[in-house]
Amino acid sequence: MIQRAGRAGRVQPGSYYALFSKQRQHSVPSSTPTQLLFQSEVQVLCLHSKIAFPDVPIEEGFEKSVEPLPEALVENAVRELKATNALTDGEGLTRFGLTVARFGIGPSLVRMIILATIFRCLEPILIVAALRHKHSLFTNATRGRDREAIRTVRHKYAAGTNSDHMAEVNAFLDLKRIQRNDGTEAAQDYATHHGLQYEAFIATQKEVGRLLRVAARVGLLFDRQSALNSRSRHNAVIKAVILSGSALAVHNSGYRFCTANGVDGTLGEYSATCPVGWRPGSWHPNPLKGTICAYSNLVSISSISGQTLLRDTTPVSPLAAALFSRSLAPKEDLKGVLMVDNWLPLRVSDHRSADLLLELRRVWDSVSTAAIHGHGPLRRYRGKMVRDDRALELVSQIIVDLLQDVERRALSDSAEG
């Protein structure tokens, strides 16, 4: 579409009109021409170029292409691939890199899917991965009355989690259930009357199916699907796994959150994370104060005002941030404070608790890294790391118990408040 649109106006003023079905519209990424490619798409291109031309440096290969990508974009992609162990320092392809190339999505999402098999919550995480760069299942509204109805629908599907990701997952599962039990026509009718986009649901369903087939080919489906989904209703576990494939932000003021790169992102108008019954400027205390969120993307909506939106947010506990972020380290010269991803400080109640949390993170990194990066498309590695690793099973169960305990305490405190 973008290539064809470029033909209009070359020799005289002209317009370009693209005709395609709604289903086709929802099967392509929701990026605009000015956004070029998502970073994860560039990362996948880099991996495929390394598979096709193993002896050619990635940046050199792109420089010689017909339409070279911006140099900085390729450099950032290669740096990220090395940081996630998809490439070696010498640009050699790792087992994990081969797996990422097979999936055709970014390393962070592949890591999230592998962790979903470890924590037995595969289906909701596949849905989240399928929707990462696609159109939302929820419709947008132009009239004030419709806007309020859309907010109500999103919060209903968020089911008390205040999570956009969980709202999308629950809406998808609802439509899937209706489609299975009552047929396609009933599902379409339900979507129309409940603020959902049926075409987006079909596109997402196809992508979930594709990701599931790839997961089978690379050996991730090492158990029955029912077993791999035994915790698919455990919200605390699902949100923590979502965090492993997302970026972190911490509340600043109003609807604004600070991100790692220093850019302030604002919650979207329809976000399920926006507190019900509270608006910026209200004299009531802000329920978002102190909230840590996982988010999917930062989207610039105005080059003039510089306003940036957080797309798809999920509030997470400090424990989840400590265990499922990229890194956790003690802050120098300040006991009881841990640094998440080298920028977000977490204050722990006492020194001993901080030491125990650091030790748990060290053990978790050790066993999870072996499982994540030990996976590859070669048959002899299929499922072996996860299925036979007793230490991995034990540590993951400890983490599940801790996450659920934290969630129960938070719900109890909320009820008392």
The 8 nearest C-alpha neighbors of each residue, nearest first, counted from 0:
[[1, 3, 2, 4, 17, 5, 16, 15],
 [2, 0, 4, 3, 5, 32, 31, 6],
 [1, 3, 5, 0, 4, 6, 32, 7],
 [4, 2, 0, 5, 1, 6, 7, 15],
 [5, 3, 1, 6, 15, 2, 7, 0],
 [4, 6, 3, 2, 7, 1, 8, 9],
 [5, 7, 4, 3, 9, 8, 2, 15],
 [8, 6, 13, 5, 4, 14, 9, 15],
 [7, 9, 13, 12, 11, 10, 6, 14],
 [8, 10, 7, 11, 6, 12, 5, 13],
 [11, 9, 8, 12, 7, 13, 6, 5],
 [10, 12, 8, 9, 13, 7, 14, 6],
 [13, 11, 8, 10, 14, 7, 9, 15],
 [12, 14, 8, 7, 11, 15, 9, 10],
 [15, 13, 7, 16, 8, 12, 4, 6],
 [14, 16, 4, 7, 17, 13, 3, 6],
 [17, 15, 18, 14, 4, 0, 3, 7],
 [18, 16, 19, 15, 0, 4, 3, 1],
 [19, 17, 16, 20, 21, 24, 0, 23],
 [18, 20, 23, 17, 21, 24, 22, 16],
 [19, 21, 23, 22, 24, 18, 25, 198],
 [22, 20, 24, 23, 198, 25, 19, 199],
 [21, 23, 198, 20, 25, 24, 26, 202],
 [24, 22, 26, 20, 21, 25, 19, 27],
 [25, 23, 21, 22, 26, 27, 20, 19],
 [24, 26, 199, 22, 23, 27, 134, 202],
 [25, 27, 23, 202, 24, 22, 28, 133],
 [26, 28, 25, 24, 29, 133, 23, 134],
 [29, 27, 133, 132, 30, 26, 134, 25],
 [28, 30, 133, 134, 132, 27, 31, 25],
 [31, 29, 28, 34, 32, 35, 36, 132],
 [30, 32, 34, 33, 29, 35, 28, 36],
 [33, 31, 34, 35, 1, 30, 36, 0],
 [32, 34, 31, 35, 30, 36, 1, 299],
 [33, 35, 31, 32, 36, 30, 37, 299],
 [36, 34, 33, 32, 37, 31, 30, 68],
 [37, 35, 34, 40, 38, 41, 30, 39],
 [36, 38, 40, 39, 41, 35, 34, 30],
 [37, 39, 41, 40, 36, 42, 76, 72],
 [38, 40, 105, 42, 37, 41, 43, 104],
 [41, 39, 43, 37, 42, 38, 36, 44],
 [40, 42, 44, 38, 39, 43, 45, 76],
 [43, 41, 39, 76, 45, 40, 44, 38],
 [42, 44, 46, 40, 45, 41, 103, 100],
 [45, 43, 41, 47, 42, 46, 48, 40],
 [44, 46, 42, 48, 43, 47, 41, 49],
 [47, 45, 49, 43, 48, 44, 100, 50],
 [48, 46, 50, 44, 49, 45, 51, 43],
 [47, 49, 51, 45, 46, 50, 52, 44],
 [48, 50, 53, 46, 52, 47, 51, 45],
 [51, 49, 47, 48, 53, 52, 46, 92],
 [50, 52, 48, 49, 47, 53, 46, 54],
 [53, 51, 49, 55, 54, 50, 48, 60],
 [54, 52, 49, 50, 55, 51, 48, 91],
 [55, 53, 52, 56, 49, 57, 91, 51],
 [54, 56, 52, 53, 57, 60, 59, 49],
 [57, 55, 59, 58, 60, 54, 90, 49],
 [56, 58, 60, 59, 55, 45, 61, 49],
 [59, 57, 61, 60, 56, 62, 73, 74],
 [60, 58, 62, 56, 57, 61, 63, 55],
 [61, 59, 57, 58, 63, 62, 56, 55],
 [60, 62, 64, 58, 63, 59, 67, 57],
 [61, 63, 59, 67, 60, 64, 58, 68],
 [64, 62, 61, 60, 59, 65, 67, 66],
 [63, 65, 61, 67, 66, 62, 60, 68],
 [66, 64, 67, 63, 62, 61, 68, 60],
 [65, 67, 64, 68, 61, 63, 62, 69],
 [68, 66, 64, 62, 61, 65, 69, 63],
 [67, 69, 70, 66, 61, 73, 72, 62],
 [70, 68, 72, 71, 67, 73, 74, 62],
 [69, 71, 73, 72, 68, 74, 58, 62],
 [70, 72, 74, 73, 69, 75, 68, 76],
 [73, 71, 75, 69, 70, 74, 76, 68],
 [72, 74, 76, 70, 75, 71, 77, 58],
 [73, 75, 71, 77, 76, 72, 78, 70],
 [76, 74, 78, 72, 73, 77, 71, 79],
 [75, 77, 42, 73, 79, 78, 74, 80],
 [78, 76, 80, 74, 79, 75, 73, 81],
 [79, 77, 75, 81, 76, 80, 74, 82],
 [78, 80, 82, 76, 81, 77, 75, 83],
 [81, 79, 85, 77, 83, 82, 86, 78],
 [80, 82, 86, 84, 78, 79, 83, 87],
 [81, 83, 79, 80, 84, 78, 85, 86],
 [82, 84, 80, 81, 85, 79, 106, 86],
 [85, 83, 81, 86, 82, 80, 87, 95],
 [96, 84, 86, 80, 95, 93, 83, 81],
 [87, 85, 81, 92, 90, 84, 91, 80],
 [86, 88, 91, 90, 89, 81, 84, 92],
 [89, 87, 90, 81, 86, 91, 84, 82],
 [88, 90, 87, 91, 86, 81, 92, 56],
 [91, 89, 87, 86, 88, 92, 56, 81],
 [90, 92, 87, 86, 89, 93, 88, 53],
 [91, 93, 86, 96, 90, 85, 87, 97],
 [94, 92, 96, 95, 85, 86, 97, 91],
 [95, 93, 375, 97, 96, 374, 98, 372],
 [94, 96, 98, 372, 93, 85, 97, 375],
 [85, 97, 95, 93, 99, 98, 94, 92],
 [96, 98, 100, 94, 95, 99, 101, 93],
 [97, 99, 95, 101, 96, 100, 375, 376],
 [100, 98, 96, 102, 101, 97, 106, 103],
 [99, 101, 103, 97, 98, 102, 43, 46],
 [100, 102, 98, 99, 103, 97, 213, 217],
 [103, 101, 99, 100, 104, 213, 98, 210],
 [102, 104, 100, 101, 43, 99, 105, 40],
 [105, 103, 102, 39, 43, 99, 108, 106],
 [104, 106, 39, 108, 107, 109, 43, 42],
 [107, 105, 109, 108, 99, 110, 104, 83],
 [106, 108, 244, 110, 105, 109, 111, 243],
 [109, 107, 111, 244, 110, 106, 105, 128],
 [108, 110, 106, 112, 111, 107, 99, 113],
 [111, 109, 107, 113, 108, 112, 106, 114],
 [110, 112, 108, 244, 114, 109, 113, 243],
 [113, 111, 115, 109, 114, 110, 108, 124],
 [112, 114, 110, 115, 116, 111, 109, 371],
 [115, 113, 117, 111, 116, 112, 118, 110],
 [116, 114, 121, 112, 120, 118, 113, 117],
 [117, 115, 119, 113, 114, 118, 121, 227],
 [116, 118, 114, 115, 119, 113, 385, 395],
 [117, 119, 115, 116, 120, 114, 395, 230],
 [118, 120, 227, 228, 116, 230, 229, 117],
 [121, 119, 231, 228, 230, 115, 118, 122],
 [120, 122, 115, 124, 228, 116, 123, 119],
 [123, 121, 125, 124, 120, 126, 228, 231],
 [124, 122, 126, 125, 121, 168, 127, 120],
 [123, 125, 127, 126, 121, 122, 128, 112],
 [126, 124, 128, 122, 127, 123, 207, 129],
 [127, 125, 129, 123, 124, 128, 207, 168],
 [126, 128, 124, 130, 125, 129, 131, 123],
 [129, 127, 125, 131, 126, 130, 124, 108],
 [130, 128, 126, 127, 206, 131, 207, 203],
 [129, 131, 133, 127, 128, 132, 126, 203],
 [132, 130, 128, 129, 133, 127, 295, 296],
 [133, 131, 28, 130, 29, 134, 129, 30],
 [134, 132, 28, 130, 29, 131, 135, 27],
 [133, 135, 29, 25, 199, 136, 130, 132],
 [136, 134, 137, 133, 199, 130, 138, 167],
 [135, 137, 196, 195, 199, 200, 167, 134],
 [138, 136, 195, 135, 194, 196, 139, 149],
 [139, 137, 194, 195, 196, 140, 136, 149],
 [138, 140, 137, 141, 149, 146, 194, 269],
 [139, 141, 146, 145, 142, 138, 149, 143],
 [142, 140, 143, 146, 145, 139, 144, 138],
 [143, 141, 145, 144, 140, 146, 147, 139],
 [142, 144, 146, 145, 147, 141, 140, 148],
 [143, 145, 147, 146, 142, 148, 140, 141],
 [146, 144, 148, 142, 147, 143, 140, 149],
 [147, 145, 143, 149, 140, 148, 144, 142],
 [146, 148, 150, 145, 144, 149, 151, 143],
 [147, 149, 145, 151, 146, 150, 152, 144],
 [150, 148, 152, 146, 151, 147, 145, 153],
 [151, 149, 147, 153, 269, 148, 152, 154],
 [150, 152, 148, 154, 149, 153, 155, 147],
 [153, 151, 155, 149, 150, 154, 148, 156],
 [154, 152, 150, 156, 155, 151, 271, 166],
 [153, 155, 157, 151, 271, 156, 152, 150],
 [154, 156, 152, 153, 158, 157, 151, 166],
 [157, 155, 166, 158, 153, 154, 169, 170],
 [156, 158, 166, 154, 165, 155, 160, 162],
 [159, 157, 156, 155, 160, 154, 166, 161],
 [158, 160, 161, 157, 154, 155, 162, 156],
 [159, 161, 162, 157, 158, 165, 234, 314],
 [162, 160, 272, 271, 159, 157, 163, 313],
 [161, 163, 313, 160, 165, 164, 271, 157],
 [162, 164, 166, 311, 271, 312, 165, 313],
 [165, 163, 167, 162, 166, 311, 168, 313],
 [164, 166, 168, 162, 167, 157, 163, 169],
 [167, 165, 157, 156, 163, 169, 164, 168],
 [168, 166, 170, 164, 165, 169, 171, 163],
 [169, 167, 165, 171, 166, 170, 123, 126],
 [168, 170, 172, 166, 171, 167, 156, 165],
 [171, 169, 173, 167, 172, 168, 166, 156],
 [172, 170, 168, 174, 169, 173, 175, 167],
 [171, 173, 175, 169, 170, 174, 176, 168],
 [174, 172, 170, 176, 171, 175, 169, 177],
 [175, 173, 177, 171, 176, 172, 186, 178],
 [174, 176, 172, 178, 173, 177, 171, 179],
 [175, 177, 179, 173, 174, 178, 172, 180],
 [178, 176, 174, 180, 181, 179, 186, 175],
 [177, 179, 182, 186, 175, 183, 176, 181],
 [180, 178, 176, 177, 182, 181, 175, 183],
 [179, 181, 177, 178, 176, 182, 175, 185],
 [182, 180, 177, 178, 185, 179, 183, 186],
 [183, 181, 178, 185, 184, 179, 180, 186],
 [182, 184, 178, 186, 185, 187, 181, 179],
 [183, 185, 187, 186, 182, 188, 178, 181],
 [186, 184, 188, 187, 183, 182, 181, 189],
 [185, 187, 178, 189, 183, 188, 184, 177],
 [188, 186, 184, 190, 185, 189, 197, 183],
 [187, 189, 185, 191, 186, 190, 184, 192],
 [190, 188, 186, 192, 187, 191, 193, 185],
 [189, 191, 195, 187, 193, 188, 192, 197],
 [192, 190, 188, 189, 193, 194, 195, 187],
 [191, 193, 189, 190, 194, 188, 195, 187],
 [194, 192, 190, 195, 191, 189, 152, 149],
 [193, 195, 138, 137, 192, 191, 190, 149],
 [196, 194, 190, 137, 136, 138, 193, 191],
 [197, 195, 136, 199, 198, 137, 190, 138],
 [196, 198, 200, 199, 187, 190, 195, 201],
 [199, 197, 22, 201, 200, 196, 21, 25],
 [200, 198, 202, 25, 196, 197, 201, 136],
 [199, 201, 197, 203, 198, 202, 204, 136],
 [202, 200, 204, 198, 203, 199, 205, 197],
 [201, 203, 199, 26, 205, 204, 200, 25],
 [204, 202, 206, 200, 205, 201, 129, 199],
 [203, 205, 201, 207, 202, 206, 200, 208],
 [206, 204, 208, 202, 203, 207, 209, 201],
 [205, 207, 209, 203, 208, 204, 129, 210],
 [208, 206, 204, 210, 209, 205, 129, 125],
 [207, 209, 211, 205, 206, 210, 204, 212],
 [208, 210, 206, 212, 211, 207, 205, 213],
 [209, 211, 213, 207, 212, 208, 214, 206],
 [210, 212, 214, 208, 209, 213, 207, 215],
 [213, 211, 215, 209, 214, 210, 208, 216],
 [212, 214, 216, 210, 215, 211, 102, 217],
 [215, 213, 211, 219, 217, 212, 216, 210],
 [214, 216, 212, 220, 218, 213, 217, 219],
 [217, 215, 213, 214, 218, 212, 376, 219],
 [218, 216, 376, 214, 215, 219, 375, 213],
 [219, 217, 381, 382, 215, 216, 220, 214],
 [218, 220, 214, 221, 382, 215, 217, 381],
 [221, 219, 215, 222, 218, 214, 382, 223],
 [220, 222, 382, 219, 218, 386, 223, 381],
 [223, 221, 220, 224, 226, 227, 386, 225],
 [222, 224, 226, 225, 227, 221, 220, 228],
 [225, 223, 227, 226, 228, 222, 220, 121],
 [224, 226, 228, 223, 227, 229, 222, 119],
 [227, 225, 229, 223, 228, 224, 222, 119],
 [226, 228, 119, 224, 225, 116, 229, 121],
 [229, 227, 120, 119, 231, 225, 226, 230],
 [228, 230, 226, 119, 231, 227, 225, 120],
 [231, 229, 120, 233, 119, 232, 228, 118],
 [230, 232, 120, 228, 233, 229, 123, 119],
 [233, 231, 230, 234, 120, 229, 237, 228],
 [234, 232, 230, 236, 231, 235, 237, 403],
 [233, 235, 237, 236, 232, 238, 231, 160],
 [236, 234, 238, 237, 233, 402, 403, 239],
 [235, 237, 239, 234, 238, 233, 240, 399],
 [236, 238, 234, 240, 239, 235, 241, 233],
 [239, 237, 241, 235, 240, 236, 234, 242],
 [238, 240, 242, 236, 319, 241, 237, 235],
 [239, 241, 243, 237, 242, 238, 111, 236],
 [242, 240, 238, 239, 243, 244, 237, 245],
 [241, 243, 245, 239, 240, 244, 293, 238],
 [244, 242, 323, 240, 241, 111, 245, 324],
 [245, 243, 107, 111, 108, 242, 241, 110],
 [246, 244, 242, 295, 294, 243, 293, 241],
 [245, 247, 294, 293, 295, 248, 242, 244],
 [248, 246, 293, 292, 294, 258, 245, 249],
 [249, 247, 258, 292, 257, 256, 291, 293],
 [248, 250, 291, 256, 257, 290, 292, 251],
 [251, 249, 256, 290, 289, 288, 252, 257],
 [250, 252, 256, 255, 257, 249, 253, 288],
 [253, 251, 255, 254, 250, 256, 288, 287],
 [252, 254, 279, 255, 251, 285, 280, 278],
 [253, 255, 265, 266, 252, 256, 279, 273],
 [256, 254, 265, 252, 251, 253, 264, 250],
 [255, 257, 250, 251, 249, 264, 263, 248],
 [258, 256, 263, 249, 248, 251, 250, 262],
 [259, 257, 248, 261, 260, 262, 263, 247],
 [258, 260, 261, 342, 257, 248, 247, 262],
 [261, 259, 258, 262, 257, 263, 342, 248],
 [262, 260, 258, 259, 257, 263, 264, 342],
 [263, 261, 260, 258, 264, 257, 259, 307],
 [262, 264, 257, 256, 258, 255, 261, 265],
 [263, 265, 308, 307, 256, 309, 255, 262],
 [266, 264, 255, 308, 254, 309, 256, 307],
 [265, 267, 309, 254, 308, 270, 255, 268],
 [268, 266, 270, 269, 308, 265, 309, 310],
 [267, 269, 270, 266, 273, 150, 146, 265],
 [268, 270, 150, 267, 271, 149, 153, 273],
 [271, 269, 267, 272, 273, 268, 163, 266],
 [270, 272, 161, 163, 154, 273, 162, 153],
 [271, 273, 161, 270, 162, 274, 312, 163],
 [272, 274, 271, 270, 275, 266, 254, 161],
 [275, 273, 277, 272, 276, 286, 287, 271],
 [274, 276, 277, 273, 154, 278, 271, 272],
 [275, 277, 274, 278, 273, 281, 283, 286],
 [278, 276, 275, 274, 281, 279, 285, 283],
 [277, 279, 281, 280, 276, 253, 274, 285],
 [280, 278, 253, 281, 277, 254, 285, 252],
 [279, 281, 278, 282, 253, 283, 277, 285],
 [280, 282, 283, 279, 278, 277, 284, 285],
 [283, 281, 280, 284, 285, 279, 277, 278],
 [282, 284, 281, 285, 277, 280, 286, 278],
 [285, 283, 286, 282, 281, 288, 277, 287],
 [284, 286, 287, 288, 283, 253, 277, 279],
 [287, 285, 288, 284, 274, 277, 290, 289],
 [288, 286, 285, 290, 289, 250, 274, 254],
 [287, 289, 290, 286, 285, 250, 252, 251],
 [288, 290, 250, 287, 291, 249, 251, 286],
 [291, 289, 287, 250, 288, 249, 292, 314],
 [292, 290, 249, 314, 315, 248, 250, 289],
 [293, 291, 314, 248, 313, 315, 247, 312],
 [292, 294, 247, 313, 242, 246, 312, 245],
 [293, 295, 312, 246, 311, 245, 296, 310],
 [296, 294, 245, 311, 310, 246, 131, 312],
 [297, 295, 310, 294, 309, 298, 311, 246],
 [296, 298, 309, 308, 310, 307, 299, 264],
 [299, 297, 308, 307, 300, 296, 309, 310],
 [298, 300, 307, 301, 306, 308, 297, 305],
 [299, 301, 307, 306, 298, 302, 308, 305],
 [302, 300, 303, 305, 304, 306, 299, 307],
 [301, 303, 305, 304, 300, 299, 306, 307],
 [304, 302, 301, 305, 306, 300, 299, 307],
 [305, 303, 306, 301, 302, 300, 307, 299],
 [304, 306, 302, 301, 303, 307, 299, 300],
 [307, 305, 304, 301, 300, 299, 308, 302],
 [306, 308, 299, 264, 298, 300, 265, 305],
 [309, 307, 265, 264, 298, 297, 266, 310],
 [308, 310, 297, 264, 266, 265, 296, 294],
 [309, 311, 296, 295, 308, 297, 312, 294],
 [312, 310, 163, 294, 295, 164, 309, 313],
 [311, 313, 294, 163, 293, 162, 292, 310],
 [312, 314, 162, 293, 292, 163, 315, 164],
 [315, 313, 292, 291, 293, 162, 290, 312],
 [316, 314, 292, 291, 313, 319, 238, 317],
 [315, 317, 319, 318, 320, 291, 314, 405],
 [318, 316, 320, 319, 321, 315, 345, 291],
 [319, 317, 321, 316, 320, 322, 402, 405],
 [318, 320, 316, 322, 239, 321, 317, 323],
 [321, 319, 317, 318, 324, 323, 322, 316],
 [320, 322, 318, 319, 323, 324, 317, 327],
 [321, 323, 319, 320, 360, 324, 318, 327],
 [324, 322, 243, 320, 319, 321, 242, 239],
 [325, 323, 320, 326, 322, 243, 321, 340],
 [326, 324, 340, 323, 327, 339, 243, 322],
 [325, 327, 340, 324, 339, 328, 341, 321],
 [328, 326, 339, 338, 321, 340, 337, 329],
 [327, 329, 338, 337, 330, 326, 339, 357],
 [330, 328, 337, 338, 336, 331, 327, 334],
 [331, 329, 337, 333, 336, 338, 332, 328],
 [330, 332, 333, 329, 334, 336, 328, 337],
 [331, 333, 330, 334, 329, 336, 335, 337],
 [334, 332, 331, 330, 336, 335, 329, 337],
 [335, 333, 336, 332, 350, 330, 329, 331],
 [334, 336, 350, 347, 349, 353, 346, 333],
 [337, 335, 346, 345, 334, 330, 347, 333],
 [336, 338, 329, 345, 330, 328, 344, 346],
 [337, 339, 344, 328, 341, 343, 327, 330],
 [340, 338, 327, 343, 341, 326, 342, 344],
 [339, 341, 326, 342, 325, 327, 338, 343],
 [342, 340, 338, 339, 343, 326, 327, 328],
 [341, 343, 340, 339, 338, 259, 344, 258],
 [342, 344, 339, 338, 341, 340, 345, 259],
 [345, 343, 338, 337, 339, 336, 342, 346],
 [346, 344, 337, 336, 338, 347, 343, 339],
 [345, 347, 336, 335, 337, 344, 348, 353],
 [348, 346, 335, 349, 353, 336, 345, 352],
 [347, 349, 346, 352, 335, 350, 353, 351],
 [350, 348, 352, 351, 347, 335, 353, 334],
 [351, 349, 335, 353, 352, 354, 334, 348],
 [350, 352, 354, 353, 349, 355, 335, 356],
 [353, 351, 355, 354, 349, 350, 356, 347],
 [354, 352, 350, 356, 351, 355, 347, 335],
 [353, 355, 351, 357, 352, 356, 358, 350],
 [356, 354, 358, 352, 357, 353, 359, 351],
 [357, 355, 359, 353, 358, 354, 352, 360],
 [356, 358, 360, 354, 355, 359, 361, 353],
 [357, 359, 361, 355, 360, 356, 354, 362],
 [360, 358, 356, 362, 361, 357, 363, 355],
 [359, 361, 363, 357, 358, 362, 322, 364],
 [360, 362, 358, 364, 359, 363, 357, 365],
 [363, 361, 365, 359, 364, 360, 358, 366],
 [362, 364, 360, 365, 366, 361, 367, 359],
 [365, 363, 361, 367, 362, 368, 366, 360],
 [364, 366, 362, 363, 368, 367, 361, 369],
 [365, 367, 363, 369, 391, 368, 364, 362],
 [368, 366, 370, 364, 369, 365, 363, 371],
 [369, 367, 371, 370, 365, 366, 364, 372],
 [368, 370, 367, 373, 366, 372, 371, 365],
 [371, 369, 367, 373, 384, 368, 372, 385],
 [372, 370, 368, 373, 369, 374, 367, 113],
 [371, 373, 95, 374, 369, 370, 368, 94],
 [372, 374, 370, 369, 371, 375, 384, 94],
 [375, 373, 372, 371, 95, 380, 94, 370],
 [374, 376, 94, 98, 377, 95, 217, 380],
 [375, 377, 217, 98, 378, 216, 97, 218],
 [378, 376, 375, 379, 380, 381, 217, 374],
 [377, 379, 381, 380, 376, 218, 217, 375],
 [378, 380, 381, 377, 383, 382, 376, 375],
 [381, 379, 378, 383, 377, 374, 382, 375],
 [382, 380, 218, 378, 383, 379, 217, 219],
 [381, 383, 221, 218, 219, 385, 386, 384],
 [382, 384, 386, 381, 385, 380, 387, 379],
 [385, 383, 370, 382, 386, 388, 387, 373],
 [386, 384, 388, 383, 387, 382, 370, 117],
 [385, 387, 383, 382, 384, 388, 221, 222],
 [386, 388, 385, 383, 384, 389, 382, 391],
 [389, 387, 391, 385, 390, 384, 386, 392],
 [388, 390, 392, 391, 387, 393, 386, 385],
 [389, 391, 393, 392, 388, 394, 366, 395],
 [392, 390, 394, 388, 389, 393, 366, 395],
 [391, 393, 389, 395, 390, 394, 396, 388],
 [392, 394, 390, 396, 391, 395, 389, 397],
 [395, 393, 397, 391, 396, 392, 390, 398],
 [394, 396, 398, 392, 397, 393, 391, 399],
 [395, 397, 399, 393, 398, 394, 392, 400],
 [398, 396, 394, 400, 395, 399, 401, 393],
 [399, 397, 395, 401, 396, 400, 402, 394],
 [400, 398, 396, 402, 401, 397, 403, 395],
 [399, 401, 397, 403, 398, 402, 404, 396],
 [402, 400, 404, 398, 399, 403, 405, 397],
 [403, 401, 399, 405, 404, 400, 235, 398],
 [402, 404, 406, 400, 405, 401, 235, 407],
 [403, 405, 401, 407, 406, 402, 400, 408],
 [406, 404, 402, 408, 403, 407, 409, 401],
 [405, 407, 403, 409, 404, 408, 410, 402],
 [408, 406, 404, 410, 409, 405, 411, 403],
 [409, 407, 411, 405, 406, 410, 412, 404],
 [410, 408, 406, 412, 411, 407, 413, 405],
 [411, 409, 413, 407, 408, 412, 414, 406],
 [410, 412, 408, 414, 409, 413, 407, 415],
 [413, 411, 409, 415, 414, 410, 416, 408],
 [414, 412, 416, 410, 411, 415, 409, 408],
 [415, 413, 411, 416, 412, 410, 409, 408],
 [414, 416, 412, 413, 411, 410, 409, 408],
 [415, 413, 414, 412, 411, 410, 409, 286]]
